[in-house]
Amino acid sequence: MTNYVVIGASHAGISFVEKMRQQGNQDKITVIDRLSGIPLQRPPLSKAYLSADSDDEAPFHLRNHDWFEQQSVTLKDGISVERISRDDKSLSLSDGTSVTYDKLILALGAVPRRLPVPEMDAQNIFVLRDGVDAKGLRKAMKSAKTAIVIGGGYIGLEAAASLKKQGLDVHVIEAAPRLLARVASPQISQAYHQLHQENGVIIHQNVGVDKLLTTDGAISGVMLASGEEISCDLLLVGIGVIPETSLAEQAGLTIGNGLLTDYHYQTNDADIYAIGDNVLAEGRGDMRIESIHNAQYGGHYLASRFNDEKLPQIEAPWFWSDQYDRKLQSAGLVPAPADDVMQATRAGKREGGLSVWSYKSGKLVAVESINDPQAYMIGKICLEKGASPAPADIENPDFELKSLR
């Protein structure tokens, strides 16, 4: 019997365990997670979780309370792994105990970027990555009237929408010239800029934060690089994440822009594998992909390989974001602006529907849609087939997208 140990109980780790059991594997599996309690789904933390009236977390559990017992899986929650000893295949844990493994799966994820200032320890400044973060922010929202969100990416904008829907006055500060600059096309950036403005969010873009202002040890506002001061009751920092690699580095595993593995998610140690947000796998693109889909795919792939089952089909990377009454669905990776990059836009059949099709050197590389699920699904099919419909057809309202299936 093989002894599998998984470090990390978020989407990647749980997907691996679930697929192992679905495929009939009855080997010993232990999951170690630094957070206490049943793991939570990550996507709702910046949306539905923040606006929930009840403190009951059951609707947000990644799996049911008794799932681990039903799957014959040992969960060690609220415990950190302090050291990996590759020589004797053992892990030193924060509670003073140790466990051994035959195969070790690192599903370590990423950690939020923090501002390099001592004020990050103030009681009313938050990041948003896990349930502990979200619970603290939700509690602070109840007594706050004004909020500042630093960062205009998906997490920052989703949180800004949630804060605004709860009645707070909200400012979003983005250092780049536009919102979602790293992940979305200019057209989608503009659409969300307009959406947030229509809902009363004040957006400051192309400007950085010069300093945090404090009163009696709490954040009272920020001073922008322009000299403008903005006051607040709470501050959320949503400026991206850093791959969690410290434990892997300590173990002597190969690190680059994340934890490096081969195509099959194997590290430079034959008995240690890695999946999730912190992994850069050889032959799977030149950048890490931080998404639920990528985390789940890695877990499914690794389990299927261990069990000699059919490997999951490769899909185009996909993402989604819910803000107010708009649902963004995106497939592929939106390229950075360049001379060989162009976008074709198309109005959707639903009110406010829009899709943006991005091409690089004439090849379709990404499709983004707002309230237009048909465009998203057909665009995803095109990406996975390697098809590149003519931009003129996409922009022609009389052209039937269904003909591309």
N, C-alpha and C positions, 0 to 999 in steps of 0.2 A: 504494500500500500504506500502510495506517494503522499508525503506530507507537504501540502501547499500552505504557504503563509502569504497573506495579502496585507500590505500596509496602505491604508486609505480606504474609507468606506463611502466614497461619493460615487458618482455615476460610473466611472471606469471600473473601480474595484467591485461594485455590486453587479455590474453587467457581466464581468468575468465569472463571478460566483454563480450567478443565475444560469448562465449558459452551461457551465460545467454540470450543474445538477439537471438541467433540461435534457442534456445529452446522455444522462445516465451515469455520470461519473460519481462514484461513491467513496473516493479517497478522502482523507482527512483535510479539512479546510479551516483555517483560523484567520479571522479578519481583525486587524488591530487599527483602532482609530483614536486620534488624539482628542476628539470631541466626545463629550458625554451624551448618552442617550441614543435614540434611534436616529440614524442619518436622515437629513432632510433633502428634499428636491432643491436644486439650486436655482432654476429659473424663476420660481415665484418669489424669491427673497427680495427682489427689487420691485415687485408688483403686488400680487394678491396678499402676500404675507404681511406687508406693511400696512395694508388697509383692513386687515382682518379685525373684527371686533372682539373675538374671543382669543384667549391665550392658549386654547387647545391646538396643539401642533399636529394632531393626528392627520388632518387633511393634507398636510405638507410632508408627511413621512415618505421617504424614498421607497420603502417597502413596509408592509404591515408590521405591527409590533411583534407578532409571534413568527415572523417570516424566517428569522435565523434558526429558531428552534425547529421549525418545520423542514428546513433544508439541511438539518444536521450540521450546522456551521457554528463554530465558536466565535462569538463577538467579544473582543476585549476593548471596551470603549472607555474614554477618558484616560487613556494611557498612550504615552509617546514612546517611540523607538529612539533610544539614545545612541545606539551603536550597532553596526552590522559587522560581525566577525566572519569573514569569508572562509578562513582556514577551517573552522569547526562548524560552519553554517549555523551560527547562533545569533540571536538578537538580544541586546540588553535593553530592558524596559525601564520606564520611569518609576515603576512601583517596586523596583529592586529585584524583580524576577527576570528570567530569561526564557526564550523559546527557541527551538531548533526548527530548521526547515530542510526539505529536499529541493523544493523549487520556491523561489521568492519572487513575488510580483509587487513591484513598486507602483502604486497608484497615488502618487504624492501630490499631484496637482500643482497649483501655483499660489502665491501669496500676493495680497494687494500692495501696490507701490504706496509708499508713505512719503509725505513731505519730510525733507531732511532738517527738521526744526524741532526744538524741544517742546513746542506747543502741541505736538502730536499726542502728548500724554494728557491733554485737557479732557475733562469729563464730557464735554459736549461736542467733541470732534469724532467722526466715525469713518470707517471704511466699510465696505459691504462685500463679503465673500462667503460667509457661513452663517449658520443659525444664530450663533452668539452675537455676531455683528448686527444682524437684522433685528434681533430681539431688543438690543440696546437702542437702536435707532427708532424702532416702533414706540418704545416707552418714551423716548425724548420728544417724539412728534406730538404726543398728547398735550404737552404743556407749551410747546413752541408756537410762535406766530410767524417767524421769519426764518428762512433757511437759505444757505449758500451751498451750491454744488460746484466743486472744482472738477472739471472734466466733462466734455461734451461727447463722450462715446456712448455705447449702448447702455451700460450700467448707470452712468450719470443721468442720461435722459429718461430712462425708465424710472429711476428714483425721483427725479424732478417731477415727472408726471404724477407719481404716487403722492408726493408731498403736496403738490398743488391740489389734487383731488381731495385731500384731507383739509383743505382750507388755508394752507400756509402761503405766505408771500415767498416766492422762490426766485433766486438769481442763479443762473448758470454761467460759469466762467470757463472759457475755452481759449487756450493759448494759440491754437492753430487758426488759420484764416476762416475755417468753416467747421460746423459740427460734423461729427462722424468722419473726419478727414481721412483717417487711416483705413476705414473699412467700407465706406459707401461712395457711390458716385456723386458728383456735384449736384445732380438733379434730386437725388434722394436727400442729400444734406439740406438743400433748399426747402424741400417739402416738409421736413421735420422742423426746420427753423421756423417756418410759417406756422406750423401746427402748434408749437409751444408758445409762440407769440400770441396766437389767437386765444390760447387758454390762459394768458396773463403772465407767463414766465418771462422774466427780463433776461435777455441773453447778452453777454459781453464776450465777444470773440476777437481773436487776434491781439490778445492782451494777457499778460501773466500776472501772478500774484506777487507783490513785492514783500509783503509781510503780513503775518497774522496779528490781529489786535486782541488783547485780553483785558478782562476786568475781573479782579478777585479770583484769578486762576482759571477762568472760563473764557472760551473764545467769544468775543463780542463783535467781531467783524473782520474784514480784510482791507488792506490797502493795495490797490492795483498798481501795476507799473506805471500807469498813466497818472497816478496821484489820487485817483478817486477812492473814497472810502465807502464801504458798504457794511451796514450793521447786520447782525443775525443772532438768533437764539441757538442755532445748531449749524454745524458745518460738516458736509460729507465730502470726502476726498475719493474721487473715482477716476484715477489717472492710469488705469491699466494694472497689469499683474506682472510678477516676476516668477519664472519657473522655480519651483522648490527643488533645489539640488544639493543642499548642505549635507544631508545624510548620505547621498550617493557619492559625493566628493570624499567624505570621510572614509567610505569603503573603497576608494580607489577606482571608481567607475569613470568612464570617459564622459567628460562634460564639454559642451560647446554652447550653442544657444539653446540650452536645455540639456537634458540627459540623452545622450546619443545611443541609438540602438541600430541593429540591422533591420532589414525589411520586415523581419518576423518578430520585432520588438524584443530581441535578445540583446542584452548589454555585452560588454567585453568579458563578463563572467558567464559561463555557459549555463549556470543554474539561477541566474537573476534576470528577470524580464521587467519591462517598464511600459506603462500605458497611461494615456491621459494628457492633460494640458501641458505638462512639463517635458514632453518627449519630442525629440526630433528624430524620426525614423528614416534611415537611408532608403532612397528610392521612392519616398512618399511625398516629394515636394521639398522645396528649399526653405520652408518656414514652419514653425510650430502652428498647429491649428487649435485654438481654444474654443471648443464647442462641445455641447452635449453629444451631438452625433459622433464626433471624433472619439470621445471618451468611450461611448458605447460600442462603437465599431472595434476599437482596440481590444476591449474585453471579449467581445464575441469571437474575434479572429484568434486571439491567443487560446481561448478555451477550445475552439474547434481544432486548432492545430495539436494541442495536447491530446485530444480525444480522437484524433485521426478522422474527423468529420469533414464534410464539405465546407470550404472556407466561404465566408460571407462575400457577396458581390460587392465590388468597389462602387461606391456612390460618389457623386459630386458632393463636396462639402456643403452643408446647409445650415442655416441659422434662422432664427426668428426673433422678433421683438414686438411686444404689445405696449402701446402708449396711447392713453385715452381710448378713442374708438377706432384706432388704426392698427392694423396688423401688418408688420413688415415681414416678408419671407424672402430669403436670399439663398441662391445656390451658386456654387463656384466662388472664386476669389476675385473681388473687384480690383483691377490693376490701378497702379498709381498713374496719374496723368502723364502722358508722354506723346510724342509726335505720332506714334503708330497706334494710339488708343483713341477709340471713339465710342459714343453711346447713341443708341436709338431708343426713343421713347414712344410709349403707346398708351393711350387712354384705355382704362378698363371698362367693362360693362356695368359694374356697380358704381354708384355715386362716389366720387372721390378716388376711384380706382386708377392705378398708374403702374406701369412696368417700365423698367430701364434695362436694356440689353447692352452689355459691354463687350466690345471687340478689341482684340489686340492683334495687330498685323493681319486683320481680316478674319480672325478666328474668334468665334463666340467663347468667352471665358467666364461670364457671370450674368445672372439674371436676378434683378431685384423687383419685388412687387409690393405695392401697398393696396390692401383690400382687393387683390386680384389673384385669387388662388389658381385660376385656370392658366394665366400667364406663367405663374411660378412652376406649376407642375409640367407644363409643356416645355418651358425653358430648361428645367432640370433634365427632362428626357433628352432634349437636344444635346445638352452638355455630356451626358453619359453615352450617347451614341456618337459623339464627335461631330455632330451636325452643326452647321453655321448658316442659319437662314439669312437671306439678304436683308441688310438694314432697311432698305426701301420697302420691303414687304412688311417688316415689323411696324414701320411708321404709317403704313397704309391702313386706314380704318376699315376698308372693305376686304382686306386679306383675312382669311379664316385661319386662326392659329391652330385649330383642330387638324388642319391638313398636314401639320408638322409631326404628328404622332407617328 
